[in-house]
Amino acid sequence: MSLQQDLATRAGNQCELCAATDNLNTFLVPNAPTDGVDGHAFVCTTCQEQYENADKVDANHWRCLNDSMWNANAPVQVLAWRMLHRLKNEGWPMDLLEMMYIEEDTKKWAASTELMEGEEAIIHKDANGNLLQAGDTVTLIKDLNVKGSSLTAKRGTAVRRISLVRDNAGQIEGKVEGQHIVILTQYVKKQG
């Protein structure tokens, strides 16, 4: 069987992201550890175009991730995780990201961002110079007043499953007392 036939069988002849049944293609997920079935997803042209071109993204189209994020196949999980991160400013994707279960190796693949030509990698480091990655747990090393809130994030508070601010090496995001906040990396230290 060909790669296309294998993927079509795995996907039940529908897009593995939105369940569309027309205009389906094999799609090699960027930074895949393999170029076989385990590195590809079976997606429609709409999902592929929106994944590859941020200007074409329709946030409502991606509400389909509520279902597809539970797909057992790593390439589909990676695409779902990346799209939820891209759309996190919409609000609802953050709730889905918190519920999403993804193996550690798959999460590293998902968090490895494909750099555009000429773009430099943004490296996030804690107060001690340790490399931070999406999903890490950090501890606050200073009491922090949260802007726009009466909340004070206390020193010693653990912030689990952080996400990295893609365009700012000095900022991460996480939840403190149920509130999603942006934290300066100079005020955290990595656990473990």
Steps between C-alpha positions, in 0.01 A plus 500: 500500500609857438546765768179669382302176527643424845407847626153488342435167673628634834285813466186325378518703175447832678715791616666404828452855628154617388339178365444648152468237226604705193840619371710277726880486486794345680682766702850457644485671839796741533792372710362144491747244636409268209375548145271193504143462621604605852612840370198575283140604554209460258350849469273704278632793297318746730682377811833483318469853355404648836779312680759623248371857462414698815317765290239244394418366848131492590486437877149354481616233255742375766229427756524154345812453716266438793461151350818443299736586788407158645625318189742221596745577216796724583500707175136600559573582865793719392289695250218542753742617773669750267172645373362533854816690596470729200137574586544534878410871491146393407455370856333163438820329372669547840230286664555228241879513544459447873287190439711358219708193576817466295804274555824679593681410174201611295481826697869571425427443132197730519698769684785490247407792283589511137699819438442700187802588290700779667300475825703452815409257774363660816649335807325526835718472811419523871673729754787248529551466125327159469322434171119510529271292280124490457350271762771562764421579863656813649504661844459873559803655672327828584149618596338631183203737475277391211405797281127562470428286806521510879692171488856481632686191384707400803866404497537121501182442298538219247372575151444176311484437127628839389476616142759719331422841353608436143631847419647601839781305669437686827141380548318176573135428573336287764218472751522630856197449724291415194592820318698493175788750527816609321815467714845646441760224476738694728263426792483122464722200548451167329409200715672167453 
